[in-house]
Amino acid sequence: MNSIDQLYIDKGINYNEYRTLANNLINEGKVTGSQQSEELTAYGKLNMARMNRLDKTLELLPECIQLLSTIQEPQTWLILTESWCGDAAQIVPVLAAMANVNENITLKILLRDENLPLMDQYLTNGKSRSIPKLIAINQQRNELFNWGPRPNELQVMMTQLQQQQTPMETIKETIHKWYAQNKSIAIQEEIMACISK
């Protein structure tokens, strides 16, 4: 059970600040993070469109809203992410909408590359800095649960596609098609399971 340094909570930004930061960088031809390229900027633009769409059309499951409404102890949801990440564009708006249901949940976004000591406590399969990563903590800064970088079914699919040496562009198409068909249900259900534990 990890305890999270107050420093990370203090430097986290809210969802609207993150969206503004990402949009401003895209207007400069940049993305968040330590690496910059035309390819990453193109992904960043695409991700802004995905997030805009989700912000407008996302519908939370009634049972998800009901469960979130029962949270009585204040907690903070820290999300490690970057604006070029396709999975993050599909997931972070969902987490933000979920956090908005209950004023006891405070959402804070941290850029992965600026917070590697924290990221390295949450490596996927003990080796990769995969994002987004959600870390929920209580008022004492103790971890309640962590989740990510993507829904379990998709993570299994991703691993299989990589083992089959599927071209990266095909993997990306497959993943985003899955997100579109699933309509964030898997994300909501898995976070609900984490909360219920």
N, C-alpha and C positions, 0 to 999 in steps of 0.2 A: 504493500500500500504506500504509494508515493505521497510525500508532502511537497507542495509547490511553493517556491520562493515568492514572497510578496512582490518582488521586483517585476515578475511577469504579469501579475494582475494589474499593477500600476501602469505598465507600458502598453497594455492591450488597448485597442481602439474598438469602437462599436461598429455595427454593420454599415450604417450610413457613412461613417468616416472612411471605412475600408472601400466602399463603393466609389466615394469621391476621389480617394487617393488613386485607385486603379484607373478610373476614368481620366483623371488629370494626366497620369503617366501615359496612357494610350494616346492622348492628344499630343504628347511630346514624342510619340513613336517608341515608347518604352513600356516595360512591365516591372512589377515588383521583383525583388530578388537580385542576387549577385551577378547573374548571367543575363546578357542582353544580345538579341539577334533579331533579324527581320522575321524569322520563323516564329520566335517566341512572341513577338509583337502581334503577328497574325493570329496566333492562338489567343492572345490577350483580348483582341477585338472580338473574336468569335465568342469568347467566354463572357464578355460584357453583354452581348446579345442574348446568350443563354440565360444569364442572371436576370436581365430585364424581363425576359419572357416568364421565367419562374416567379419573379416578384409580382407579376400581374395575374398569373393564371393558377398558381399553386393552391390546392385545396387540402387542408389537413383532415385526416380521418376523424370522425366524431369521437371515437374511442381514444384517439390520441389527445385531442383537446380536453376530454374528460380527465384522463390520467394526469396530464400536465397541470390541470387546475387543482389537483389535490396536493401538489407540493407546497408544504407549509414552511419549511426551513429554507432560508436564503442560500442560494448556491450560485457559483460562477461556472459558466461554460467557456473554457479557453479553446480556441480553434487555431491550430497551426496551419497556415496555408500560403499560397502565392497566387498572383492573378493570372499566370500563364497556365495553371493546372486545370485541365479539362474536368477531372473528377470533382475538384473543388467548386467549379462553376455550377455543377449539377447538385451539389450537396450543401454548400454553405447557405444558400437562400432558404433551404428547407429547415436547417438548424436555426437560422435567424427567425423564421416564422414560428417555429416551435417555442423558442425562448420568449417570443412576444406574447404568448398566451398567458404567462404568469409573471407578475412583477417580482416574484421571488427568484427568478432566473435572470442573471446578468450575463450577457454575451460579450466576450472580449476576443478580439482577433489579433493574433500575433503572426508576423511574417517569419516563415521558417528559417530563411537564411540569416536573419538577424538574431535568432534564438536557438542556435544549434545545440547548446548544452541541454536545453529542455527537449528538443527534438530527439536527441540521441538517447533519451530515456524511454522513447516510444517508437523504436525502430520496428518496421514490419519484418517478421521472420528473423529478428535480431540483426538485420543487416541493411535494410533500405530505409531511407528518409522519405517514405511515401506519405503524401498528403492528399486530402485534409486529414487532420487528426484532432478529435474532440477529447478534451480532458475535463470532466466535471468534478468540481471540488466544493467542499462545504466551507462554512465560515472559518473553520480552523485551518483551512487550506489543505485538508487531507482529501485525497482522491476518492470520489464516490464510484466512478466508473470511467473507462476510456473506450473510444470507438473509432474505427476508421482503419484504413483510408477509403474503403468503399464497402458496400453491402457484401455479405458472405458469398452469396450466389455469384456475384460479379467477380469477386476476388478469385474464386475457384476457376471461373471461365478465363480470367486474365492469365492465371498461372498455366492453364492448359494451352492457351494460344501461344504463350511465350515458349513453352516446351516444344511446341510444334514449329517453332521458328517462323510464325506468321509475321508478315511484314507489318511494321508499326502503324502504317496508315490504315491497314485493314483492321487491326486491333482497335484503333480509335473509333472507326466507323461502327464496329460491332458494339463497342461499349456505349456509345452515345445513342445507338438504336435501342439498346437494352434500357437505358435510362428513360427514353421517350415512351417506351411501351409500359414500363413499370410505374410511371407517374409518381415517383417518390414513396410508394407504399412500403417497399423493403426498408428504406432508410427509417421511416417513421416506426415501423414494427420493431426493428432492431433496437432503436433508442428506447422505445417503450419497454422492451424486455430488460434493457440495462437499468432503467428507472425502477422497474418492478422488483428487481433483485434487492 
